[in-house]
Amino acid sequence: MNSKVDEFINSNVLEMYRPIIDQFRELVKREFPELKEEMRGGTEKYYGVPVYRFNRIVITISPTKKGVTFAFSEGKRFEDQYGLLEGKGNKTLNLRISNPQEFSDEILRYYIRQAIELDKA
């Protein structure tokens, strides 16, 4: 795990939403060790946001006051059997989770696999 990501979570994620990110990070560590966790953007004082990279950044995590948004860089190209992806961008689509009980390893695994496969292509 990345200490700068840990610091970001402790400083910027409301405590009630931390289990969502903890579950996500545990899933990535356990099933997608090929993804590199890092911080992107920001300045020395502000770290930016956590991202997950295969060849390129495939997932960005953004905490909000209403939950956690997982932005999939190539989300517009995904199959979406769950109908959970949102967004109006040309490429990126988002999965928003506002309740830790809504987190599903199966659903996140489905989207993460697609993100990696599209990045490999």
N, C-alpha and C positions, 0 to 999 in steps of 0.2 A: 504494500500500500504506500501511497505517496504522502509524505508528511505535510506538504503544502496543501494538498487536497484535504487532509485531516483538519488542518488549521482553517481552511476556507469553510468547511462544514461547521466547525465549532463556532465560527464567528458570524456566519451568514445564513445558516439554515435554522428556522424555528425548530425548537426541540420536538414539537409534535410531528414534524415531517422528517426528522433524522432517520427513523426506522426505514423509511422508503429508500433513502440513499444507502443506508447500511445493507439492506437486502439486495439492492442492485449491485453494489460493490462486491458483496459476497458471491453473487451469481457469476459475475465477470471473473472473479478470482478463481472460482471453482471450475467453470465450464468454458471460459474464453480467455485463457492465460495469454493468448497471442495479442490481446488488446493491451495497449500501453496507456496507463492512466497518467495524465499530466494536467497542468494548468495552462490556460491560453489567455492571451490578452492582458489588459491591465497595466499597471505601473509597479514600481518598487513597493509603493504603499498598498496598492490594491492588486490582488493577484489575478483578477479576471474570473473565469469560470472553469470548472473541471471539464475535461474532454477525454474521449477515448479514441485512440488512433490504431488503425491497422497499418495500411500504407499512408492513408490520409486520415483526417479526423472523420469519424463515422457517427459519433454521438457526442452531444454537448448537454451538460446538465445545468439547468437554471432553476434555482429555488425562487419561489415567490411567496407572497403572504397567503396565498390560497393553496399552496402545494408545491410539487416539483414537476418541472417540465423536462422531458427527455426529447431533444431535437435530433432527429435522424437526418443526416446530411443528404442522403439520396432517397428520402422517404416517399417522394412522388413516384418512384419507380417500384415501390414495394407492392406485393400482394397484401391485402389487408382483410383477411378473413374475419377479424374481430370487429372491424369498423370503428376502431378507436383513434386512428390518426387524424389530426386536425391541422389546418394551416392553409395559407393562401400563397405561399412562396412558390417560386418556379421549381425548386428542388427539395427543400426541407419540409418535413412534416413533423408534428409534435405529438407526443403521448403525454397527457397530463394526469397526474395522480395526486389526489388530495387527501386520501385516507390510507394509512398503512395496510388496512385490510383489503384494499383494492389491488395491492401489489400481487402479481402472479408471475412466478418463475416461468411458467409455460408461455405466457403472452410475451414477456420480455425476451425469452429465449428465441421465440419465433421472429421477432423484429431484429434482434441482434444478429442472428444467423444471416438474414437477408442483407444487413448492412455490411457484414464481412464479405459475403459472396459478391456483392456489387463492387466492393472496393478491390477485390482480387481481379476482377474482369478488366 
